[in-house]
C-alpha cells in the first residue's frame, strides 16, 4: 500500500492517546540492561536529602527490545502494570545499520554520518519512500501497546546532512510523522527541532529536548508550555541544582543522564512543576 504525506495529512486528532502528564518524573533509557522486563529497569529511583525513593512514571524506551528485532512489548506491559506511561523511541531522521528494516532504505537516501557509529542522515525529501517505512515502525509501536512515539533526529535541515534540506522540507516531514502517530491512536512528541517549535506545536502533543539548559534554549519551548503540554529535557552535563532551577523557571521537567542512556545514572528534579490551572481558575484571576 502506498502511503503519502497527503494520505496522513494532519487533520483531527480523534482517537489519539493523550500526551503524558506535565511535571511527571521522566526516564530516558535506550540501552537495555540485565535487570527488568525487556531489559528496562523499572525500579530505578532517586531520593532527596530526606524522603522516600522516587520512581519515574514516564518511560521513553526503544521500539526494539534486547534482541534488536522484536518490539519491546514485555517492557510496555510491565510499565502499564504499574499505571505508568510508555513512549516508543523511533529514529525517523537517520539510517541505523542495525535496525531490522535497515535494508529498506535505498543507499541514495543515506547521507553524511551524524556523529554516532553506524548512523547516517536521511534525505527526508523522499517522502514516498520514507513514509511507508516510518508507518510500519509506528504500527509496531502501536502493536506493542505503547502510548506515544518519540521521533528522533527530526532536525536534519539544521545539520550537515549531505542533502540540501530546507526548513520547509523538515516541517512537511515532521507534520507527516505526527499524522502517522495520530492515525495509529498514539500521542507524539517533538524531539529537539527548537527552530520550528511554534509551527509544530499544534500537531505535537508534548516535547522532548536534549541540553536546552546547557545551550540556554529552554525558553524556546514556551509554545508547548503555554499550550499546557508536557516538556521533558535531558541534560548530559552540568549540575543538577543548576539544571533543575533553569528547567523549573521555563516550565520544563529536567533529568540528568549520561550519553550511554542506560537505566542509570538517572537524576531527576524532585521538585515537580506546578499543574496547569483549570480554565475556570484562570478566568477568576
BELFEN-V720737 format. One record per backbone hydrogen bond with DSSP energy under -1.0 kcal/mol. CO is the residue of the C=O (numbers start at 1). NH is the residue of the N-H. Records with the same first field share a line. If there is no record, write none. Layout:
BEGIN
CO->NH ; NH
END
This chain:
BEGIN
6->9
9->11
13->16
21->24
25->57 ; 58
27->60
36->39
37->40
39->33
46->54
54->46
57->85
58->27
59->87
60->29
61->89
63->72
65->68
70->65
71->73
72->76
73->77
74->78
75->79
76->80
77->81
79->84
80->83
85->59
86->147 ; 148
87->61
88->150
89->63
90->152
93->122
95->120
96->99
99->102
101->104
102->105
106->109
107->110
109->123
112->121
116->119
118->97
120->95
121->111
122->124
123->126
125->127
126->129 ; 130
127->131
130->134
131->135
132->136
133->137
134->138
135->139
136->140
137->141
138->142
139->143
140->144
141->146
142->145
147->187
148->88
149->189
150->90
152->92
155->158
156->159
159->161
161->112
163->165
166->170
167->171
168->172
169->173
170->174
171->175
172->176
173->177
174->178
175->179
176->180
177->181
178->182
179->183
180->184
181->186
182->185
187->149
188->205 ; 206
190->208
193->196
194->197
196->200
197->201
200->203
201->204
206->190
207->232
208->192
209->234
211->215
212->217 ; 218
213->216
217->220
218->221
219->222
221->224 ; 225
222->226
223->227
224->229
225->228
230->207
231->253
232->209
233->255
234->211
235->257
239->243
240->244
241->245
242->246
243->247
244->248
245->249
246->250
247->252
253->233
254->269
255->235
256->267
258->261
261->30 ; 31
267->256
278->282
279->283
280->284
END
